[in-house]
């Protein structure tokens, strides 16, 4: 068992779009990249280490879209350490409080996977926040 504190990946523009003096309109068509900062690289190494040899993963993250997105970030990192034959053994716990009864109910009713559609909606929002935020900051 281990934990993360929020998102593992950050989203940014490639270096060629980071010049503050360049035309902000270019940012709306610019690609974005997910990367790991210094702290996140430490978290990623830890996740890879603890996921080696696991028989299954149960993701207990916040039960909202951000939590779903973090599930996929964690899985993206952990899958590198999980044997191919065990990659289907991913479960998602759904809970709304940390009361013993609610946690037991979540454990007894694990779903098979986190929600991909909710996760990619967060990716889309992150891209829009980045592009709009940086473009307007440059103006």
C-alpha positions in Angstrom: 0.0 0.0 0.0 1.2 3.5 -0.8 -0.2 6.9 -1.7 0.2 9.9 -4.0 -0.5 13.5 -3.2 -2.5 14.8 -6.2 -1.5 14.5 -9.8 1.7 12.8 -10.6 2.2 14.3 -14.1 2.3 18.0 -15.0 1.2 19.4 -18.3 3.2 22.0 -20.2 4.2 23.2 -23.6 7.3 21.9 -25.4 10.3 24.2 -25.1 9.8 25.9 -28.5 6.5 27.4 -27.2 7.8 28.6 -23.8 9.2 31.9 -25.1 7.1 34.5 -23.2 7.7 37.0 -26.0 6.3 34.9 -28.8 2.8 35.4 -30.2 0.2 34.0 -27.6 -2.1 33.0 -30.5 0.4 30.2 -31.4 -0.4 28.5 -28.1 -3.9 27.6 -29.1 -2.5 25.3 -31.8 0.6 24.2 -29.9 1.0 20.6 -28.6 1.2 19.9 -24.9 3.2 17.4 -23.1 2.8 15.5 -19.8 6.0 15.4 -17.8 7.3 14.7 -14.4 9.0 17.4 -12.3 11.7 16.5 -9.7 9.2 15.6 -7.0 7.0 13.6 -9.4 10.0 11.6 -10.6 10.6 10.5 -7.0 6.9 9.5 -6.7 7.1 7.7 -10.0 10.2 5.7 -9.0 8.5 4.8 -5.7 5.3 3.6 -7.6 7.4 1.5 -9.9 9.3 0.0 -7.0 6.2 -0.9 -5.0 4.3 -2.3 -8.0 7.0 -4.8 -8.9 5.6 -8.3 -8.6 2.1 -7.3 -7.5 -0.7 -9.7 -8.2 -3.3 -6.9 -8.5 -3.8 -3.2 -7.9 -6.7 -1.6 -6.1 -7.0 2.2 -6.7 -8.4 4.1 -3.7 -8.4 7.7 -5.0 -11.0 10.4 -4.7 -14.2 9.5 -6.4 -14.4 12.4 -8.8 -13.0 13.1 -12.3 -9.6 14.3 -10.9 -9.4 11.0 -8.9 -10.1 9.0 -12.1 -7.4 10.9 -13.9 -4.9 10.3 -11.1 -5.8 6.6 -11.3 -4.7 6.5 -14.9 -1.5 8.4 -14.1 -0.6 5.9 -11.4 -1.4 3.0 -13.7 0.7 4.5 -16.5 3.7 4.4 -14.2 2.9 1.1 -12.5 2.2 -0.9 -15.6 5.9 -0.6 -16.5 6.6 -2.9 -13.5 3.7 -5.3 -13.7 4.0 -8.5 -15.8 1.8 -8.5 -18.9 -0.1 -11.5 -17.5 -1.3 -9.5 -14.5 -2.2 -6.2 -16.1 -5.9 -7.0 -16.2 -6.0 -7.2 -12.4 -6.8 -3.5 -11.8 -9.7 -2.6 -9.6 -11.2 0.7 -8.5 -12.7 1.3 -5.1 -15.6 3.8 -5.0 -16.4 5.4 -1.6 -17.7 8.7 -0.3 -16.4 8.6 3.2 -13.7 6.9 5.2 -16.1 5.4 7.7 -15.4 1.7 8.3 -18.8 0.7 6.9 -18.3 2.7 3.7 -14.8 1.4 3.2 -15.9 -2.2 3.7 -18.7 -1.6 1.1 -16.2 -0.2 -1.3 -13.9 -3.1 -0.9 -16.8 -5.6 -1.3 -17.9 -3.9 -4.5 -14.7 -3.1 -6.4 -15.2 -2.1 -10.1 -13.0 -3.5 -12.8 -11.3 -0.3 -14.0 -11.3 3.4 -13.4 -13.5 5.5 -15.8 -11.5 6.3 -18.9 -14.0 8.9 -20.2 -13.9 10.9 -16.9 -10.1 10.8 -17.0 -9.8 12.1 -20.5 -12.3 14.9 -19.7 -9.7 16.1 -17.1 -6.9 15.9 -19.7 -9.0 18.1 -22.0 -9.6 20.6 -19.2 -5.9 20.7 -18.3 -5.0 21.4 -21.9 -7.6 24.2 -22.1 -6.5 25.7 -18.8 -2.9 25.7 -19.9 -3.5 27.2 -23.3 -6.0 29.9 -22.2 -4.1 30.7 -19.0 -0.7 31.1 -20.6 -2.0 32.9 -23.6 -3.9 35.5 -21.5 -1.0 35.9 -19.1 1.2 36.8 -22.1 -1.3 39.4 -23.3 
